[in-house]
């Protein structure tokens, strides 16, 4: 998960937006209740808190992802559940018979 | 296309010739083995010959078995034909329900409907699922004709309409409550009963997956909706495949995958990405052996499924990942995404850095800077350039190319491109501070930094330090005042201000203006913290009291000073040094203290052994006096104390602090003494080896004998193994080659002074000694020892007794005299030995 995803901000978010998102996140995950999550949020914030840091992150940040990292990202990408059209459901029923 | 016939198949004419008994035996055997087709062929021949009842019955049974066999292979059309052949040949029309199911599944709806209407009463008893199958087929788009037929039938009209509207309502997004109202209208005995459960489960899938699972599981396995229901519950549809415990979308029916995934919010590309990335072969990180290849394959999978994962995400991910991978990964990345020349250079440089090829990464970063330089009018590009230059600086420092010449221009560029980055300013100022001959630049850049960061305490304190170093005490006091405006309790700024007023007070002392002294000391006292009284201020107040005849008050103030110093030895040393600064003989002040005149003089009590903690405070207390003659005198007086105290059990930090102090004061004998004893107790500290060797050669690495070089090399390895970066750098600097300088000139002598001070004789002497030293160093170590000892090899005992300093002295003697072995002529030095060793520096 990228630090932007971790804080739930857009990649072009401003310093203020990032700080607000960070403060909200640490309210949701205080260190005494969720120390690991808090640590991850803190690390994410430190990577992107200023324009300078964001540019540094974009230029030099090196990271070897695991399958888990990527799947976690994919899980975040899940859209709203969609019901099938009548036609699709009729077709599915036909195929299952 | 010819079909391969089974081994027991015989041609028609051959079978026709077989006797009935043989044919019957074969037919029974084949049917028993499940080869119904060949069994039927034989029974048919037998019946043609003679239609015996038992043969007809056996044929009917075999037809039915063959029908089931075909239906199991989804060959319903052929299965229905088997039933029809059975009815026409054998006159057996039983198992109608089975036949109807086959007809429906074969798409022969008209015939099925006709038969069902003909035999509804009987079929409703024997085939309870048939109506549900009719209903499901009518709802599906598989049998539009059947839907129309059923709609005409009075018994079907209402349930079909209800089912249709419920299905439509679900698909059009009706709420669970609205759908429930519709579904409730479908009666329990309706052929659409299971559709009711299915639609309810679908509607609850997102909001109440447990209930959805329960409802789906409640649909009987022989229901026409069972197959669809089995796709829905999460435990069935998703299976845990990767080590992180993530669920992968794995649909048991690939043809149904798209709409099922959409129910959970996934699009087909995301599903494909899920499936590819959760396969055990690509999931997880390879550790050994084929790690690179495995990581490369995983990288390819991610690139391939970039649409499902998100193009932007994959681009960023791969950009950060490439430095860990092989060159092929960069090529694949370039083929997939458009890559700018700057990005390509950055990726290549990061890859080299990742592989610890730092020196090779440097030119690539320079090339990247070259690409940015024409675009520096753009603020973003300027910032990028500053960041890249900053990275270069980091690399240069890491590979120890960190002299002023290496870093000055890059740091100045960083400041120019990104003046708001304080760290570059502080780095440049520190560089000037530590480099010889840069005192002016040091002060200038510190002043410029204050203009840029007027409210930054660390910058102001750096400027205080720089001003103090230039002896611009007024300026330093001004900066310290600025610090106190921001940080009113800043101890360093307060100390500077106290010292500034004390400096003025000392001048007034000498002028005998005691009123002015009082004023200055009172000003200084304003900055004193109640919890941390300043011993130097107390001593100066005591001096003033003494000079004004208030001996008792002076005595009280001196007692306070000793307490404030936190060290009896250090406090006495301060009294000794401070009283001399204001023109009072320490002995006289001692009288005021109510003790013997000598009581305050360091070195008076020769039996006194200062404890380690007391000595550890000396560096902090005495550092400001290092360059004073009185301080040198003090150390001479303390010599025996200090040497005696060296063998005590110091804490490592205290010991290192003392060694550093002696190194700064150029007290090399004491430095060797403390480092040597320290090594006995703490052989694990390579820094102590550095101090011992540094002191041993008077801080000049030209005099390093091979044995010391070996020890330093070992210490370097030890520091590397311990991850002790500071010691590693000190050792590398000390061991690295330096321009040869004469040991007769101190480190802080600049070239200008050398030229001014050095006469012709000295120059000739230097040149001659430099030449001899170079020749001497070129000799093998054993030969060096032999020459130093006038052509003989000394015994180990003799060497031990001689000690390091004695050995160095021998080298000097050798260089002075020459020995006729390659060094011709008389001594280059015009007066006899002893010659001043570097350990006794000449002070300015």
Interface residues (C-beta under 8 A of the other chain):
Chain A: X2 X11 X51 X52 X55 X56 X59 X60 X61 X62 X63 X64 X65 X66 X67 X68 X70 X71 X72 X73 X74 X75 X77 X78 X79 X80 X81 X82 X83 X84 X85 X86 X87 X88 X89 X90 X91 X92 X93 X94 X95 X96 X97
Chain B: X105 X133 X136 X137 X139 X140 X141 X142 X167 X168 X170 X171 X172 X173 X202 X205 X206 X224 X225 X227 X228 X231 X242 X243 X244 X246 X253 X255 X256 X259 X262 X263 X264 X265 X266 X267 X270 X273 X274 X277 X278 X282 X283 X284 X285 X295 X298 X302 X308 X309 X310 X312 X313 X316 X317 X320 X321 X323 X324 X346 X350 X354 X380 X383 X384 X387 X388 X391 X418 X421
